[in-house]
Amino acid sequence: MSGPSRNGVFIYAVDAERLAGFYQAVLGLHRVHASPELIVLGLPDTDLQLVIHPIPPHIAATITITSPPERREDTALKFFFTVPSLAAAQRIATSLGGAVDDPQWTGTSFVVRNAVDPEGNIFQLRESQ
């Protein structure tokens, strides 16, 4: 899809380039647009975009990103993406400073695992069965 999406998720980031690269590699997203204010990622033929928005420098300077990342578990939202392989996503996420957790749950036509990005945002990965 080119142009603005009707649906999307914003993620505020201390290091927007690093986080965009993480989601591009783990989820197979493509860079749709980039400016100093935001990086837009998407998948062809979908109407969903992931928008990485840099946290203003004066606020980012007060945030410490740890390795491994401290998990931001006190949020009411968690997004999910389907990937071709949970095992491959885990290898990529780990190599880029994130993690894919145990345990694994089985749904009606998928398996799912929680994951964390390099800045501590928790999300879910699903693999269709």
C-alpha positions, 0 to 999 in steps of 0.5 A: 500500500502506498500513501496513508494507511487507514489503520496503524500502531504508533511506537514512541522510541528513544532510538527510532532508527534502531527500532525501525530496523528491528521491526523491519527484520523481525516482521518483514516490514518495508520502509514506506516513508521516513522523515526526522519526525517519523518512520513508517513501516508497512507490508505490501497489500495490507492496510496497516502501518507501524509508525515509529516516532522519536521521543523528543531529545529532552525526554529521551535523555531521561530514559535509560534503555538497558540490555536486555531491555527492561520490559514495559509491562504496565501498558494496556495495549499489546499488538501482534503480527503473524510471521512465517516462523516463530523460530526464525523470528526468535533468532532475528529478534535476539540478534537485534537486542530483543527477545521471544519468550517462552511459553508458547500458546496454541490457538485454533489455527496458530501458535503464539509467543510474547516478544520484547523489542530492544526498548522494552515494548512487549508484543506478540508473534503468531505463526499460522498452523 
